[in-house]
């Protein structure tokens, strides 16, 4: 594993066109580079490598070349804290990460202590910024939306679409999964609905047939999964294997083509919420073309990672500084032009007015409805 990490880092530096000898400012991305959610780690790594390559080709930031460091947290809170401490010891001044909310939240304490700016491309749990704000931390930001916004869309949909039918709400007990499931449940109830089942499951298992059988016996018509594509995919596949075909509804953690590799045809018709496809933005056209020229499809959070670094670079240019306090002040209340569109930040470090839309899986791909 140690050798693999060095290989990944070496590749990142090579793509960025920077060597340790001439790098002058260090930035990092941290996510699940290994483990069952590694497809998301690859999205982040690809986005980081491309944006740094583009920035360095344009002269870097404040005339300094950028060195990229890639760290793996495997979406594990303890590993995330260890990765954060390692990055701090290496002199990193900005982190585009982490991916999982359960990693970003504990790691943010390390970055706050050491005045390291953090902009997550993907962590949607409201507590990432809410808790930081209550503690007076100014280092925490994100370029994605929050689960309380995503949960409104999902909860209202379930209440309307499945009125009079049986809905199950499931979650994986993580900060992301439970948080999203609970927001969806809250909004389902606020819209006049009521879940017929609310269950927790353990992430990382290979057999969810007992849970599927329980839903089948209860006559569940639709089930909402607050969790990741690996478990959700197994659930719907194992349901179809039992001759049971409920509607699966979930959130933004299904935005990876790996989902279909797990489900096969059973994944057809799966619905999920995510923000409007950034690949369709005019601002992203050139970047998307360069990714595709590399035979890589910049799905999911690839462009969100690119955008997080763009925000940092623009704030650095505006302030003439790499200091966290100055950068945070320059970000909050300001608007930035990025590959995912114009982003305006509020005083908590969240993006204002995030929009969530519905996607449907069919023929091995997901597309906006």
DRENTINU-950529 format. One line per 10 residues: number of its first residue (from 1); their letters; for each residue x, y, z of C-alpha. Coordinates in Angstrom, 2 decimals, padded with zeros to 5 digits, m for minus. Example, Ala and Ser with C-alpha at 12.3 -4.5 7.8 and 13.67 -1.06 7.14 Angstrom:
<rs>
1) AS) 012.30,m004.50,007.80  013.67,m001.06,007.14
</rs>
This chain:
<rs>
1) XXXXXXXXXX) 000.00,000.00,000.00  002.84,002.39,000.83  004.34,001.83,m002.60  000.96,002.44,m004.22  000.60,005.78,m002.45  004.01,006.89,m003.67  003.08,005.81,m007.20  m000.15,007.81,m007.06  001.67,010.87,m005.73  004.39,010.60,m008.33
11) XXXXXXXXXX) 001.76,010.40,m011.06  000.00,013.45,m009.65  003.19,015.49,m009.65  004.08,014.34,m013.15  000.68,015.30,m014.54  000.84,018.66,m012.79  004.20,019.30,m014.44  005.86,019.97,m011.10  008.66,018.34,m009.15  009.33,018.59,m005.44
21) XXXXXXXXXX) 012.47,020.57,m006.25  010.75,023.50,m007.96  007.32,023.44,m006.29  006.64,026.56,m004.28  003.13,026.12,m002.94  001.61,022.84,m001.80  m002.06,021.95,m002.08  m003.80,018.62,m001.63  m006.89,016.59,m002.21  m007.96,013.82,000.15
31) XXXXXXXXXX) m010.57,011.17,m000.44  m011.18,007.44,m000.80  m008.31,006.54,m003.11  m008.67,002.93,m001.96  m011.58,000.86,m000.72  m015.13,000.42,m001.96  m015.62,004.13,m002.71  m012.37,004.53,m004.65  m014.22,005.57,m007.83  m014.98,008.86,m006.08
41) XXXXXXXXXX) m011.35,009.22,m005.02  m010.37,008.89,m008.66  m012.85,011.63,m009.60  m011.21,013.97,m007.08  m007.67,013.05,m008.11  m008.44,013.55,m011.80  m010.07,016.91,m011.15  m007.14,018.07,m009.04  m004.52,016.96,m011.54  m006.24,018.68,m014.45
51) XXXXXXXXXX) m006.83,022.02,m012.72  m003.26,022.19,m011.40  m001.90,021.33,m014.82  m003.98,024.18,m016.27  m002.98,026.65,m013.55  000.71,025.81,m013.83  000.57,026.13,m017.61  m000.77,029.66,m017.06  002.08,030.55,m014.71  000.82,029.13,m011.43
61) XXXXXXXXXX) m000.55,031.36,m008.67  001.17,034.61,m007.70  003.97,033.43,m009.93  004.46,030.25,m007.91  004.14,026.76,m009.31  001.78,024.38,m007.55  002.71,020.99,m006.13  m000.10,018.47,m005.67  m000.26,015.98,m002.83  m002.85,013.19,m002.98
71) XXXXXXXXXX) m003.84,011.47,000.26  m006.10,008.50,000.92  m008.58,008.47,003.79  m010.70,005.52,002.56  m013.72,007.46,003.90  m012.60,006.46,007.39  m012.72,009.21,010.08  m009.55,008.08,011.87  m007.60,007.76,008.64  m008.90,011.18,007.61
81) XXXXXXXXXX) m007.48,012.80,010.74  m004.16,011.02,010.21  m004.08,012.25,006.59  m004.89,015.80,007.71  m002.06,015.79,010.23  000.33,014.43,007.60  m000.62,017.20,005.18  m000.15,019.86,007.84  003.33,018.48,008.60  004.16,018.75,004.89
91) XXXXXXXXXX) 003.27,022.42,004.78  000.06,022.20,002.73  m001.86,025.49,002.78  m005.05,024.39,001.02  m007.03,021.14,000.89  m009.72,020.33,m001.67  m011.40,017.66,000.41  m012.46,015.44,001.85  m015.10,013.39,000.01  m017.14,011.73,002.76
101) XXXXXXXXXX) m018.72,014.02,005.34  m017.61,011.59,008.04  m014.02,012.36,007.00  m014.33,016.08,006.29  m015.86,016.91,009.67  m013.11,015.48,011.95  m010.35,016.56,009.55  m011.66,020.14,009.60  m010.59,020.43,013.25  m006.98,019.71,012.28
111) XXXXXXXXXX) m007.09,022.27,009.48  m008.72,024.86,011.75  m005.99,024.43,014.34  m003.29,024.92,011.72  m004.99,027.67,009.64  m005.34,025.52,006.52  m008.11,026.46,004.09  m010.51,023.60,003.35  m012.97,023.50,000.45  m014.80,020.20,000.10
121) XXXXXXXXXX) m015.99,019.26,m003.38  m018.45,016.67,m002.09  m019.22,016.63,001.65  m022.92,017.48,001.93  m023.70,017.00,005.63  m024.86,020.39,007.01  m022.77,019.96,010.16  m019.52,020.41,008.24  m020.11,024.15,008.04  m022.67,024.54,010.83
131) XXXXXXXXXX) m020.40,023.10,013.52  m017.40,025.06,012.23  m019.42,028.27,012.29  m020.54,027.70,015.89  m016.91,027.21,016.91  m015.83,030.35,015.10  m013.74,028.52,012.53  m013.35,030.36,009.24  m011.41,027.74,007.27  m014.27,025.43,006.20
141) XXXXXXXXXX) m016.09,025.72,002.86  m017.71,023.57,000.19  m018.63,023.96,m003.48  m021.41,021.35,m003.38  m024.90,021.68,m001.90  m026.11,020.46,001.49  m028.28,017.53,002.49  m030.96,019.75,003.95  m031.47,021.12,000.42  m031.21,017.68,m001.19
151) XXXXXXXXXX) m033.57,016.18,001.39  m036.31,018.70,000.57  m036.36,017.54,m003.05  m036.30,013.84,m002.17  m038.81,014.03,000.69  m041.38,015.99,m001.25  m041.01,013.66,m004.23  m041.63,010.56,m002.11  m044.66,012.15,m000.45  m046.18,013.08,m003.80
161) XXXXXXXXXX) m045.16,010.19,m006.05  m045.86,007.46,m003.52  m048.87,008.92,m001.75  m050.85,006.10,m000.16  m048.03,003.62,m000.80  m045.39,002.15,001.48  m042.00,003.86,001.62  m038.90,002.66,003.48  m036.07,004.97,004.57  m032.69,003.24,004.94
171) XXXXXXXXXX) m029.31,004.60,006.02  m025.76,003.35,006.52  m025.16,005.06,009.90  m022.52,007.42,008.46  m022.56,011.21,008.79  m023.48,011.44,005.11  m025.91,008.54,004.81  m027.86,009.02,008.03  m027.85,012.78,007.61  m029.32,012.57,004.12
181) XXXXXXXXXX) m031.85,009.89,005.08  m033.03,011.90,008.09  m033.43,015.09,006.03  m035.43,013.14,003.46  m037.55,011.55,006.18  m038.19,014.94,007.80  m039.35,016.45,004.53  m041.43,013.40,003.63  m043.33,013.85,006.88  m043.58,017.64,006.45
191) XXXXXXXXXX) m045.22,017.03,003.07  m047.86,014.80,004.66  m046.21,011.42,004.09  m045.08,008.80,006.57  m042.45,006.13,006.15  m043.58,002.54,006.67  m040.07,001.47,007.66  m036.93,003.21,008.96  m033.88,000.96,009.11  m030.12,001.17,009.49
201) XXXXXXXXXX) m027.77,m001.17,007.66  m024.03,m001.79,007.86  m021.93,m000.51,004.98  m019.46,m002.86,003.35  m021.47,m006.07,003.58  m022.02,m008.27,000.54  m025.44,m009.68,001.37  m028.48,m007.51,002.04  m031.00,m010.21,001.16  m032.40,m010.30,004.71
211) XXXXXXXXXX) m033.16,m006.57,004.59  m034.59,m006.96,001.10  m036.78,m009.85,002.27  m038.02,m007.74,005.15  m039.04,m004.94,002.76  m040.68,m007.44,000.42  m042.69,m008.98,003.26  m043.78,m005.50,004.40  m044.98,m004.63,000.89  m042.59,m001.70,000.46
221) XXXXXXXXXX) m043.24,000.03,m002.86  m040.24,002.37,m002.77  m037.13,002.57,m000.65  m034.83,005.52,m000.13  m031.15,004.79,000.51  m029.09,007.28,002.48  m025.71,005.83,001.59  m023.39,004.91,m001.24  m023.66,003.22,m004.62  m022.03,m000.04,m003.53
231) XXXXXXXXXX) m024.68,m000.97,m000.97  m027.61,000.55,m002.85  m026.59,m001.38,m005.95  m026.45,m004.67,m004.10  m029.86,m004.06,m002.55  m031.67,m003.48,m005.82  m029.87,m006.36,m007.54  m030.67,m008.75,m004.71  m034.30,m007.53,m004.71  m034.62,m008.39,m008.40
241) XXXXXXXXXX) m033.06,m011.78,m007.71  m036.00,m012.38,m005.36  m038.47,m011.34,m008.02  m039.15,m008.15,m006.08  m038.96,m004.85,m007.98  m039.47,m001.81,m005.72  m038.50,001.71,m006.77  m035.04,002.67,m005.53  m034.49,006.36,m004.78  m031.21,007.80,m003.49
251) XXXXXXXXXX) m028.87,010.78,m003.53  m025.66,012.10,m005.00  m023.45,009.17,m003.94  m024.75,007.18,m006.91  m023.04,009.47,m009.44  m020.53,006.90,m010.64  m020.72,004.48,m013.56  m019.57,001.82,m011.11  m023.17,001.66,m009.84  m024.31,m000.11,m013.02
261) XXXXXXXXXX) m021.41,m002.55,m012.82  m022.91,m003.69,m009.52  m026.57,m003.69,m010.50  m026.61,m004.69,m014.14  m030.11,m004.31,m015.65  m031.62,m004.25,m012.13  m030.35,m000.67,m011.85  m032.64,000.54,m014.64  m035.10,003.10,m013.36  m033.15,004.02,m010.22
271) XXXXXXXXXX) m033.77,007.66,m009.34  m031.30,009.96,m007.60  m030.84,013.61,m006.80  m027.74,015.53,m007.85  m027.02,019.05,m008.95  m027.42,019.91,m012.66  m024.82,018.07,m014.73  m021.75,020.36,m014.76  m020.47,018.64,m017.89  m023.20,020.47,m019.80
281) XXXXXXXXXX) m022.10,023.92,m018.62  m020.62,026.18,m021.29  m017.85,027.07,m018.82  m016.81,023.40,m018.68  m016.69,022.69,m022.40  m012.94,022.98,m022.86  m012.07,021.12,m019.66  m014.51,018.31,m020.42  m013.04,017.97,m023.92  m009.53,017.61,m022.46
291) XXXXXXXXXX) m010.70,014.92,m020.03  m012.39,013.01,m022.82  m009.24,013.29,m024.93  m007.58,011.37,m022.07  m010.34,008.73,m022.38  m011.74,009.78,m019.01  m015.33,010.83,m018.42  m015.39,013.68,m015.83  m018.51,012.48,m014.03  m019.70,013.03,m010.49
301) XXXXXXXXXX) m017.36,015.20,m008.43  m014.49,015.52,m010.93  m015.46,019.04,m011.98  m016.43,019.97,m008.41  m012.84,019.29,m007.37  m011.61,021.37,m010.30  m013.96,024.17,m009.18  m012.79,024.03,m005.55  m009.23,024.72,m006.67  m010.42,027.49,m008.99
311) XXXXXXXXXX) m012.06,029.24,m006.03  m008.84,028.97,m004.01  m006.70,030.24,m006.91  m008.99,033.22,m007.55  m009.04,034.10,m003.86  m005.23,033.92,m003.76  m005.01,036.23,m006.75  m007.53,038.66,m005.23  m005.73,038.88,m001.90  m002.14,038.39,m003.01
321) XXXXXXXXXX) m001.83,035.95,m000.13  m001.90,032.26,000.81  m003.04,033.01,004.37  m006.22,031.22,005.40  m007.84,034.19,007.17  m007.41,036.48,004.19  m008.61,033.83,001.74  m011.68,032.99,003.80  m012.62,036.64,004.00  m012.19,036.91,000.23
331) XXXXXXXXXX) m014.40,033.87,m000.41  m017.36,034.54,001.88  m019.95,036.82,000.36  m018.18,036.73,m002.99  m018.93,035.14,m006.38  m016.48,033.01,m008.36  m016.54,031.86,m011.95  m015.86,028.14,m012.17  m016.35,025.16,m014.48  m019.55,024.30,m012.60
341) XXXXXXXXXX) m020.93,027.82,m013.01  m020.89,030.96,m010.88  m020.63,030.13,m007.17  m021.59,032.63,m004.46  m020.62,031.79,m000.90  m022.49,032.74,002.25  m020.91,033.66,005.57  m020.77,030.01,006.70  m018.77,028.87,003.69  m021.73,027.27,001.90
351) XXXXXXXXXX) m022.75,027.89,m001.69  m025.93,029.96,m001.92  m029.06,028.51,m003.52  m027.81,025.08,m004.61  m030.16,023.41,m007.08  m030.95,019.70,m007.05  m032.56,017.86,m009.95  m033.58,014.28,m010.67  m031.52,011.76,m012.59  m032.55,008.33,m013.80
361) XXXXXXXXX) m030.37,005.30,m014.51  m030.90,003.44,m017.78  m028.72,001.51,m020.22  m025.71,001.77,m017.94  m025.74,005.57,m017.65  m027.43,008.25,m015.57  m029.07,011.27,m017.13  m031.16,014.21,m016.01  m034.89,013.63,m016.27
</rs>
